[in-house]
Amino acid sequence: MENQTGPRKNSTVAGATMAIDPACGRKVDKGQSLPVTQYLGQAFYFCSSPCRRQFSKHPEKYLKRLSTGRSDQRAQL
């Protein structure tokens, strides 16, 4: 992963463009047909519509947890 500040950014892994679902912490392939939302000028990808809805209700909470490296945000809520 590149040296970045703030929440973990989307990255390219083994030729596939991957992202971290900020609601549940799962790795998702952006090449698939996935729910996506824009927040603060950045696209966030989700494994499911329920994860996207959860993120949309409290985006700052999820971004804070993502930036601290917690991988199981759903269990922490």
C-alpha positions as CSV (number, residue, x, y, z in Angstrom):
1,M,0.0,0.0,0.0
2,E,1.3,3.5,-0.8
3,N,2.2,5.9,2.0
4,Q,-1.0,7.9,2.5
5,T,-2.6,10.0,5.2
6,G,-6.2,9.7,6.4
7,P,-8.4,6.7,5.7
8,R,-7.0,3.8,3.7
9,K,-7.4,4.5,0.1
10,N,-8.5,2.1,-2.6
11,S,-5.5,0.1,-3.9
12,T,-4.6,-2.2,-6.8
13,V,-3.9,-5.8,-5.8
14,A,-2.6,-8.4,-8.2
15,G,-4.1,-6.6,-11.2
16,A,-7.6,-6.2,-9.8
17,T,-8.7,-2.9,-8.4
18,M,-9.7,-3.5,-4.8
19,A,-11.3,-1.3,-2.2
20,I,-12.2,-1.7,1.5
21,D,-15.9,-1.6,2.3
22,P,-15.8,1.0,5.1
23,A,-19.0,-0.4,6.8
24,C,-17.9,-4.0,7.2
25,G,-14.1,-4.0,6.4
26,R,-14.3,-6.5,3.6
27,K,-12.1,-6.2,0.5
28,V,-14.3,-5.7,-2.6
29,D,-13.4,-5.7,-6.3
30,K,-14.3,-2.4,-7.9
31,G,-14.5,-4.2,-11.2
32,Q,-17.7,-6.0,-10.0
33,S,-21.1,-4.3,-10.1
34,L,-21.1,-3.0,-6.5
35,P,-23.0,-0.3,-4.6
36,V,-21.0,2.9,-4.5
37,T,-21.4,6.3,-2.9
38,Q,-19.5,9.6,-3.1
39,Y,-18.5,11.3,0.2
40,L,-16.2,14.3,0.4
41,G,-15.2,13.9,-3.2
42,Q,-14.1,10.2,-2.9
43,A,-15.9,7.1,-4.1
44,F,-16.5,4.4,-1.5
45,Y,-17.4,0.9,-2.6
46,F,-19.6,-1.6,-0.6
47,C,-20.2,-5.3,-0.6
48,S,-23.9,-4.8,-0.3
49,S,-26.7,-2.1,-0.3
50,P,-27.2,-2.6,3.5
51,C,-23.5,-1.7,4.1
52,R,-23.9,1.4,1.9
53,R,-27.0,2.5,3.8
54,Q,-25.2,2.0,7.2
55,F,-22.2,4.1,5.9
56,S,-24.6,6.8,4.6
57,K,-26.2,7.2,8.1
58,H,-22.9,7.8,9.9
59,P,-20.0,8.3,7.4
60,E,-17.6,10.0,9.8
61,K,-17.9,7.1,12.3
62,Y,-17.0,4.6,9.7
63,L,-14.1,6.6,8.2
64,K,-12.6,7.1,11.7
65,R,-12.7,3.3,12.3
66,L,-11.3,2.7,8.8
67,S,-8.4,5.1,9.4
68,T,-7.5,3.4,12.7
69,G,-7.2,0.0,10.9
70,R,-10.1,-1.8,12.6
71,S,-11.2,-4.5,10.3
72,D,-14.5,-5.5,11.9
73,Q,-16.4,-2.2,12.2
74,R,-19.9,-3.8,12.2
75,A,-19.1,-5.7,15.4
76,Q,-17.9,-2.5,17.0
77,L,-21.2,-0.5,16.5
